[in-house]
């Protein structure tokens, strides 16, 4: 029973303490509202000095948001009439801050007050980053290597704020108007953004401005500005470092890469070739899209000599040798037939059995086989020499030229050529 009475007593004491405090707060707000209402009436009657004197009694007191905004706007009007434009700007600056940095806090007042508040809003909003300790770094831009290549940029904040929004405002000499690209926080702590490739027109100039914003728009002027010149070419091939004395060809035409080994090109299919002074070379095909940058690695090497012609000439020499040998064998057989025909006699007489015409025909066949066999064997020898040379001569580089021709003449067989 004693414990229950103690609990009721504690609750009663608490209520007695709360009600006076709450009542005092309500009374205080009502009193301040009454002061503001009296100052408003005085200014509406044209007594701006009296109105300003009435409002001075509220200085140093904590006012509710709406009341603080109204007091600052009344002071703006009063200062504009009875004091100076500078004092009016300072007063409206307090109104802008009280309204969470709303630049249109005086939207319902007279044009003169709105003009003063416009200048005040510009100043206090520009100072908002400094007051919050936000210090954005300069904008870092990855400049495009070719036209129609997306551009990436980044910035860093030493300190951020929940109301802060960072954007990059883009202008292009090839397009009208501007475009805002929001910067998005990354895991690395950077604010990152990407400009679409459609903005990266050939030979255009891009102006990128880093701007801080809150929910009402820009906080002052651009923090940092960067200008980017877009290359003329819409695609490129990157070869990296070119060996000393190396010669690069693009689609059969000599071309000189820049210091970074970059070759400008158009969209489509291309043949790239790198040749060294030694004759070693490498080549490849590249398919480029608009805005594309192809990384190509060429490793020139000595080409293995072709063995097609040595094998062909060797086979030809062997075939000719066999054919020539067969013809010589046939010639020797016809010689034997000729001797047998010439030696044959009629029985019991010395008269030849074979007619002269038959003997002459056999001898003609023998001679034909003989000379044809010798000629073919001579050709086989020449082709054999050519095959030997082809087996022994190494394959040359791109500029190496070899010309070898067999020569058959009266009493000799050989080759002539250029190496």
C-alpha positions as CSV (number, residue, x, y, z in Angstrom):
1,X,0.0,0.0,0.0
2,X,2.8,2.4,0.9
3,X,4.6,1.6,-2.4
4,X,1.4,2.4,-4.5
5,X,1.0,5.7,-2.7
6,X,4.6,6.6,-3.5
7,X,4.1,6.0,-7.2
8,X,1.0,8.2,-7.3
9,X,2.9,10.9,-5.5
10,X,5.8,10.7,-8.0
11,X,3.4,11.0,-11.0
12,X,1.7,14.0,-9.5
13,X,4.9,15.8,-8.8
14,X,6.0,15.2,-12.4
15,X,2.8,16.6,-13.8
16,X,3.1,19.7,-11.6
17,X,6.6,20.3,-13.1
18,X,5.7,19.6,-16.7
19,X,2.5,21.8,-16.9
20,X,4.3,25.0,-15.8
21,X,7.1,24.5,-18.2
22,X,4.8,23.8,-21.2
23,X,2.6,26.6,-20.2
24,X,5.5,29.0,-20.0
25,X,6.7,27.9,-23.5
26,X,3.3,28.4,-25.0
27,X,3.0,31.8,-23.3
28,X,6.4,32.7,-24.6
29,X,5.6,31.8,-28.2
30,X,2.3,33.8,-27.9
31,X,4.2,36.8,-26.5
32,X,6.7,36.7,-29.4
33,X,3.9,36.3,-31.9
34,X,2.2,39.3,-30.4
35,X,5.4,41.4,-30.7
36,X,5.7,40.4,-34.3
37,X,2.0,41.3,-35.0
38,X,2.5,44.7,-33.3
39,X,5.6,45.4,-35.5
40,X,3.7,44.4,-38.6
41,X,0.9,46.7,-37.8
42,X,3.3,49.6,-37.2
43,X,5.1,49.0,-40.5
44,X,1.8,48.7,-42.4
45,X,0.9,52.1,-41.0
46,X,4.2,53.5,-42.3
47,X,5.9,53.7,-38.9
48,X,9.0,51.7,-40.0
49,X,11.2,53.1,-37.3
50,X,8.8,52.1,-34.5
51,X,8.3,48.7,-36.1
52,X,12.1,48.1,-36.1
53,X,12.3,49.2,-32.5
54,X,9.6,46.7,-31.6
55,X,11.4,43.8,-33.4
56,X,14.7,44.7,-31.6
57,X,13.2,43.3,-28.4
58,X,13.3,39.8,-30.0
59,X,17.0,39.8,-30.7
60,X,18.9,37.0,-29.0
61,X,15.8,34.9,-28.5
62,X,15.2,31.5,-30.1
63,X,12.2,31.9,-32.4
64,X,10.2,29.1,-34.1
65,X,11.1,28.7,-37.8
66,X,8.1,30.5,-39.3
67,X,8.3,33.3,-36.8
68,X,12.0,33.7,-37.4
69,X,11.4,34.0,-41.2
70,X,8.7,36.6,-40.7
71,X,10.8,38.6,-38.3
72,X,13.7,38.7,-40.8
73,X,11.5,39.7,-43.7
74,X,9.9,42.5,-41.6
75,X,13.4,43.7,-40.8
76,X,14.3,43.5,-44.5
77,X,11.4,45.8,-45.3
78,X,12.1,48.2,-42.4
79,X,15.8,48.4,-43.2
80,X,15.2,49.1,-46.8
81,X,13.0,52.1,-45.9
82,X,14.6,53.5,-42.7
83,X,18.2,52.3,-43.0
84,X,20.2,51.0,-46.0
85,X,20.1,48.4,-48.8
86,X,23.1,46.7,-47.1
87,X,21.2,46.3,-43.8
88,X,18.2,45.0,-45.8
89,X,20.4,42.4,-47.5
90,X,21.8,41.2,-44.1
91,X,18.3,40.9,-42.7
92,X,17.0,38.9,-45.7
93,X,20.1,36.7,-45.5
94,X,18.8,35.7,-42.1
95,X,15.4,34.9,-43.6
96,X,17.0,32.7,-46.3
97,X,19.0,30.7,-43.7
98,X,15.9,30.3,-41.5
99,X,14.0,29.0,-44.5
100,X,16.6,26.2,-45.0
101,X,18.4,28.4,-47.7
102,X,15.3,28.8,-49.9
103,X,16.3,31.6,-52.4
104,X,12.6,32.5,-53.0
105,X,11.8,33.1,-49.4
106,X,10.5,36.6,-50.3
107,X,8.3,35.5,-53.2
108,X,5.2,37.1,-51.8
109,X,6.7,40.5,-51.1
110,X,7.3,43.6,-53.2
111,X,9.6,43.6,-56.2
112,X,12.1,45.8,-54.3
113,X,12.3,43.4,-51.4
114,X,12.5,40.4,-53.8
115,X,15.5,42.1,-55.5
116,X,17.3,42.7,-52.2
117,X,16.6,39.1,-51.1
118,X,17.8,37.7,-54.4
119,X,21.3,39.2,-53.8
120,X,21.2,38.1,-50.2
121,X,20.3,34.5,-51.1
122,X,23.1,34.4,-53.6
123,X,25.6,35.3,-51.0
124,X,24.4,33.1,-48.1
125,X,23.9,30.1,-50.4
126,X,27.4,30.5,-51.8
127,X,28.7,30.5,-48.2
128,X,26.8,27.4,-47.3
129,X,29.6,25.0,-48.4
130,X,32.2,26.9,-46.3
131,X,30.0,27.0,-43.3
132,X,29.4,23.2,-43.6
133,X,33.2,22.6,-44.0
134,X,32.7,21.0,-47.5
135,X,35.7,21.4,-49.7
136,X,35.3,19.7,-53.1
137,X,38.5,18.9,-55.0
138,X,39.1,20.0,-58.6
139,X,37.4,17.9,-61.3
140,X,39.5,15.1,-62.7
141,X,38.7,14.3,-66.4
142,X,39.7,11.3,-68.5
143,X,40.1,13.0,-71.8
144,X,38.8,11.0,-74.8
145,X,41.3,9.4,-77.3
146,X,38.7,9.5,-80.1
147,X,35.4,11.1,-80.9
148,X,32.2,9.4,-79.7
149,X,34.1,7.9,-76.7
150,X,32.3,8.3,-73.3
151,X,34.1,10.7,-71.0
152,X,34.5,9.9,-67.3
153,X,35.2,12.3,-64.5
154,X,35.6,12.4,-60.8
155,X,35.9,14.6,-57.7
156,X,36.5,14.1,-54.0
157,X,35.0,15.6,-50.9
158,X,36.9,16.0,-47.7
159,X,33.5,16.2,-46.0
160,X,30.0,15.8,-47.2
161,X,26.5,16.8,-46.0
162,X,23.1,15.1,-46.4
163,X,21.7,18.0,-48.3
164,X,24.6,18.3,-50.8
165,X,24.4,17.2,-54.4
166,X,27.4,17.5,-56.8
167,X,26.8,17.7,-60.6
168,X,28.9,18.4,-63.7
169,X,27.4,20.9,-66.1
170,X,28.4,20.1,-69.7
171,X,28.4,22.5,-72.7
172,X,29.5,21.4,-76.2
173,X,30.5,23.7,-79.1
174,X,28.7,21.2,-81.4
175,X,25.4,21.2,-79.5
176,X,23.0,23.8,-78.1
177,X,22.2,24.1,-74.4
178,X,23.8,22.3,-71.5
179,X,23.4,19.1,-69.6
180,X,23.8,18.2,-66.0
181,X,25.5,14.9,-65.1
182,X,25.1,13.9,-61.4
183,X,28.2,12.6,-59.5
184,X,27.6,9.3,-57.7
185,X,29.5,8.2,-54.6
186,X,31.7,5.2,-55.1
187,X,33.3,2.6,-52.7
188,X,36.7,4.3,-53.1
189,X,35.3,7.6,-51.7
190,X,35.2,9.4,-55.1
191,X,32.3,11.0,-56.7
192,X,32.1,9.5,-60.2
193,X,30.2,10.5,-63.4
194,X,30.1,9.6,-67.1
195,X,29.2,11.7,-70.0
196,X,27.4,9.9,-72.8
197,X,29.3,9.3,-76.0
198,X,26.6,11.2,-78.1
199,X,28.0,14.4,-76.6
200,X,31.6,13.7,-77.8
201,X,31.4,15.0,-81.3
202,X,34.5,15.2,-83.6
203,X,36.6,18.4,-83.2
204,X,34.2,19.9,-80.6
205,X,35.1,21.6,-77.4
206,X,33.6,20.5,-74.1
207,X,33.3,22.8,-71.1
208,X,32.8,20.8,-67.8
209,X,31.8,22.8,-64.7
210,X,31.7,21.3,-61.2
211,X,28.7,22.7,-59.4
212,X,27.4,22.2,-55.8
213,X,23.6,22.0,-55.3
214,X,21.0,21.6,-52.6
215,X,17.3,20.9,-53.2
216,X,16.7,24.5,-54.4
217,X,19.4,24.4,-57.1
218,X,22.9,25.8,-57.5
219,X,24.9,27.0,-54.5
220,X,26.8,29.8,-56.2
221,X,29.0,29.7,-59.2
222,X,31.0,26.7,-60.5
223,X,33.7,25.4,-58.2
224,X,36.0,24.2,-60.9
225,X,35.9,24.3,-64.7
226,X,37.7,22.1,-67.3
227,X,37.9,22.3,-71.1
228,X,38.3,19.2,-73.3
229,X,39.2,19.2,-77.0
230,X,37.7,16.2,-78.8
231,X,39.9,14.5,-81.5
232,X,38.9,14.6,-85.1
233,X,39.1,10.8,-85.7
234,X,36.2,8.6,-84.6
235,X,38.3,5.5,-83.8
236,X,41.9,4.5,-83.2
237,X,44.4,1.6,-82.9
238,X,46.8,1.6,-80.1
239,X,50.1,-0.3,-80.8
240,X,52.0,0.9,-77.7
241,X,55.8,1.4,-78.1
242,X,57.1,1.0,-81.6
243,X,60.6,-0.5,-82.0
244,X,63.2,1.8,-83.4
245,X,63.2,1.8,-87.1
246,X,59.9,0.0,-87.2
247,X,57.5,0.8,-90.1
248,X,53.8,0.7,-89.6
249,X,51.3,0.3,-92.4
250,X,47.5,0.7,-92.2
251,X,45.6,-0.8,-95.1
252,X,48.8,-0.9,-97.2
253,X,49.7,2.8,-96.5
254,X,52.6,3.9,-94.4
255,X,51.5,5.8,-91.3
256,X,53.3,7.3,-88.4
257,X,51.8,6.6,-84.9
258,X,51.9,9.4,-82.3
259,X,54.2,9.2,-79.3
260,X,51.9,6.9,-77.5
261,X,51.7,4.5,-80.4
262,X,48.2,5.6,-81.4
263,X,46.9,5.4,-85.0
264,X,43.8,7.4,-86.0
265,X,41.4,5.4,-88.0
266,X,37.8,5.2,-89.2
267,X,35.1,2.7,-88.1
268,X,35.3,-0.6,-90.0
269,X,37.8,-3.3,-90.8
270,X,41.5,-2.5,-91.1
271,X,44.8,-4.4,-91.8
272,X,47.8,-3.4,-89.6
273,X,51.4,-4.4,-90.3
274,X,54.6,-3.7,-88.4
275,X,57.9,-4.3,-90.2
276,X,61.4,-4.2,-88.6
277,X,64.6,-3.2,-90.4
278,X,65.6,-6.9,-90.2
279,X,62.7,-7.8,-92.4
280,X,60.7,-9.4,-89.6
281,X,57.1,-8.4,-89.6
282,X,53.7,-9.1,-88.0
283,X,50.2,-8.2,-89.2
284,X,46.7,-8.5,-88.0
285,X,43.1,-7.5,-88.9
286,X,41.2,-5.1,-86.6
287,X,37.5,-4.4,-86.5
288,X,36.7,-0.9,-85.1
289,X,33.4,0.5,-84.0
290,X,32.7,4.3,-83.8
291,X,34.2,5.6,-80.7
292,X,36.4,2.4,-80.3
293,X,40.0,2.2,-79.3
294,X,41.6,-1.2,-80.1
295,X,44.6,-2.4,-78.2
296,X,46.8,-4.3,-80.6
297,X,50.1,-6.1,-79.8
298,X,52.3,-7.0,-82.8
299,X,55.4,-9.2,-82.2
300,X,57.4,-9.3,-85.5
301,X,59.2,-12.6,-86.2
302,X,61.3,-14.0,-89.1
303,X,59.1,-15.9,-91.5
304,X,60.0,-19.6,-92.1
305,X,61.0,-20.1,-95.7
306,X,58.4,-21.6,-97.9
307,X,59.1,-25.2,-98.9
308,X,56.4,-25.5,-101.5
309,X,58.7,-24.7,-104.5
310,X,61.6,-26.7,-103.4
311,X,59.4,-29.8,-103.1
312,X,57.7,-29.0,-106.5
313,X,61.0,-28.6,-108.3
314,X,62.5,-31.7,-106.7
315,X,59.6,-33.8,-107.7
316,X,59.7,-32.3,-111.2
317,X,63.4,-33.1,-111.5
318,X,62.8,-36.7,-110.5
319,X,59.9,-37.1,-112.9
320,X,61.9,-35.7,-115.8
321,X,64.9,-37.8,-114.9
322,X,62.7,-41.0,-115.0
323,X,61.1,-39.9,-118.3
324,X,64.5,-39.1,-119.8
325,X,65.9,-42.5,-118.6
326,X,63.0,-44.4,-120.2
327,X,63.5,-42.6,-123.5
328,X,67.3,-43.4,-123.5
329,X,66.5,-47.1,-122.7
330,X,64.0,-47.1,-125.7
331,X,66.7,-45.6,-127.9
332,X,69.1,-48.3,-126.9
333,X,66.5,-51.0,-127.6
334,X,65.8,-49.5,-131.1
335,X,69.6,-49.5,-131.7
336,X,69.6,-53.3,-131.0
337,X,66.7,-53.7,-133.3
338,X,68.5,-51.7,-136.0
339,X,71.6,-53.9,-135.7
340,X,69.6,-57.1,-135.8
341,X,67.7,-55.9,-138.9
342,X,70.8,-54.9,-140.7
343,X,72.6,-58.2,-140.0
344,X,69.7,-60.5,-141.2
345,X,70.4,-62.2,-144.6
346,X,68.4,-64.3,-147.1
347,X,69.3,-68.0,-146.6
348,X,72.1,-69.1,-148.9
349,X,72.8,-65.5,-150.0
350,X,74.3,-62.2,-148.7
351,X,71.2,-60.3,-149.6
352,X,69.6,-58.4,-146.6
353,X,66.1,-59.5,-145.6
354,X,65.0,-56.0,-144.3
355,X,64.2,-53.2,-146.7
356,X,66.2,-50.0,-146.4
357,X,63.0,-48.1,-145.6
358,X,62.4,-50.3,-142.6
359,X,65.9,-49.9,-141.3
360,X,65.7,-46.1,-141.8
361,X,62.4,-46.0,-139.8
362,X,64.0,-47.9,-136.9
363,X,67.0,-45.6,-137.0
364,X,64.8,-42.6,-137.0
365,X,62.9,-43.8,-133.9
366,X,66.2,-44.5,-132.2
367,X,67.4,-41.0,-132.9
368,X,64.2,-39.4,-131.7
369,X,64.3,-41.4,-128.4
370,X,68.0,-40.5,-128.0
371,X,67.6,-36.8,-128.4
372,X,64.4,-36.5,-126.5
373,X,65.9,-38.5,-123.6
374,X,69.0,-36.3,-123.6
375,X,66.9,-33.1,-123.6
376,X,64.6,-34.3,-120.9
377,X,67.5,-35.4,-118.7
378,X,69.1,-32.0,-119.3
379,X,65.9,-30.3,-118.1
380,X,65.8,-32.7,-115.2
381,X,69.4,-31.6,-114.3
382,X,68.5,-27.9,-114.6
383,X,65.4,-28.3,-112.5
384,X,67.4,-30.4,-110.0
385,X,69.9,-27.5,-109.7
386,X,67.1,-25.1,-109.2
387,X,65.6,-27.3,-106.5
388,X,69.0,-27.4,-104.8
389,X,69.2,-23.6,-104.8
390,X,65.7,-23.3,-103.5
391,X,66.6,-25.7,-100.6
392,X,69.7,-23.8,-99.8
393,X,68.6,-20.2,-100.2
394,X,66.9,-19.0,-96.9
395,X,63.5,-17.2,-97.0
396,X,63.9,-13.4,-97.1
397,X,62.0,-10.7,-95.4
398,X,59.5,-8.4,-96.9
399,X,62.0,-6.8,-99.2
400,X,63.9,-9.9,-100.2
401,X,63.5,-10.9,-103.8
402,X,64.7,-14.0,-105.5
403,X,64.5,-14.9,-109.2
404,X,66.0,-18.2,-110.5
405,X,65.6,-19.5,-114.1
406,X,67.1,-22.7,-115.7
407,X,69.3,-22.2,-118.8
408,X,69.8,-25.0,-121.3
409,X,72.2,-24.4,-124.2
410,X,74.3,-26.3,-126.7
411,X,76.7,-28.4,-124.6
412,X,75.7,-27.1,-121.2
413,X,73.0,-26.9,-118.6
414,X,72.8,-24.3,-115.8
415,X,70.8,-21.7,-113.9
416,X,70.7,-17.9,-113.8
417,X,69.1,-15.8,-111.1
418,X,69.0,-12.8,-108.8
419,X,69.3,-13.1,-105.0
